[in-house]
Each structure stands twice: as C-alpha cells, then as structure tokens.
Amino acid sequence: MIYMYIIICNDEDIYEIWSDDALPPNHILLKINWTNITNKWMDTGRNSEYIQPLVEMLKSLDKSKVYIIISQHDDLFPIELINYLPPKTIIFNAGGNVRNKNIVSIPLIYDSKYEYKLDPPSEKSWNDMLLASFVGSDTNPIRTQLDMYLFNNPQFSIKLKQWTPSIDPIACADYMDSIISSRFVLAPAGYGPTSYRFYEAYYHNRIPVYVYDEQKGPFLPYSDIIDWRKCCIIIPSSVIQKLPNMLKAITYDKYIEMLSY
C-alpha cells in the first residue's frame, strides 16, 4: 500500500490522500516534509539550531511504536536526526545518496506537470528521430562527460544549464520538445545517483538511458522484482563513448518490446 501511494503522488500530496487505515496496528506515518526541511537546513549552513524543534519532537515519540518516514531528498534528511529516531523507524528514501540495510529504496516521486502524455514513437517517424537527448542541470561530472562525447554528434541533443531551484517554463517546453523528437531519454546521475528523467521517460512512452556512477553503483529500486535491463538501457559512465552504437543497434520492434515490459 505504501508503494502505491509513492508512485502516484508528489511529496505534498502523499499526506492528503494517505489513509492511516492502510497501516498495521502501532504503525504511524510521520507526516513531515523532509525535503523542505533538508533544503532549508542546508541553506542555513547545516545549522543544528534550525532542526532543534524537530529533534525535540522525535525524542518525545513513543518508542514502542513503529514509525514510517518517506523522503525523496537525495540526502534523505539532516543526517544528525538519525540519532533521534525511535528504534523501530522504517525509512523509505528515493534520493539514494544515503544507503544502508535499514533504508528501503523507492522510486523518485514523479508528478506530471504536463497536460498530455506522449504516444510511443511510430514506426513511420522512427528513422527521423534523434537517438537520444538531454536537457538539464550540470550537477554531475557524468553529465559533463555526456556533453563532451556527444555534443558534436547530430543524432544527439545535449543541453546543459546551471541548477536553479525552480524550472523556467521555456526550459520546460524545451525539455518536452527534446523528448518528443527523441527515441531515448538520457537519464544520467545528477546530485543524487538517479534523476527524475528516468521516470519521466516512462510516463511519456520513451525508454530511459540510465548512466550511473561506478563508484556509487546503480540506484534501481525494486530490482528484486523488476528486471530493469529489459525495459531501459543501463550503463556505467566509463562506456559513454559506446552509447551511440548501443542505441543504433536497438530495432524498432525491440524498442516496443522494451516499452511493453
């Protein structure tokens, strides 16, 4: 039940539709906007005083109950809070920068801001489409590598920009245009080990190309039940130069098969 809500909602809406009846007895969802708190905490220079009221709240919780935390921030939450969580706390995180056996990995919470959903590429348009494109912030050396290797390749479109806390409507339209004209959507790691593009590609009937950091390893939630390699392209950053030939080798029929997984 938890997974269902995570997949269909953005972080602000989860608590509005959440039904506590879906939880087992003695399980409580901590309805806290962890992403906003973490961002503001970082803006203050990671000042401990900023999160002190939250520390006091966590210390006051009944330690006999099981608490659930859902966070999509790449860094989970102000890490010093980990020392104040009740012992039975279950953490669900979509960011991926903090990983251990006590944290359940989940997909980023994708909320479509678009009024329409694209159809899969048609066989008629297949040969006229770009192989792949990327529009986004330069928040990871992997993205710079993609730009360096693919910038002069006419079958790719790479547009890097500086990160900003909000998305300009023009940039958003540019991003949508790139998806429309491309077979694949490049979804390289960003500040965290994954990116929203990975899930946005699926929403718009495109196959993502996930380029991950070899030192951190891929971040692919539900890998025990989803064979991600059957529905997307997954490569380490060290083989970016092989990407054009890899994508060219995927036929239209194979592409549709991957979309249908």
Helices and strands as residue ranges (DSSP letters): H 2-8, H 11-17, G 20-22, E 27-29, H 34-43, G 48-51, H 52-59, E 66-71, G 79-84, E 90-93, E 103-105, G 126-128, E 130-137, H 141-150, E 156-161, H 169-180, E 182-188, H 197-203, E 207-212, G 228-230, E 233-236, G 237-242, H 243-248, H 252-259
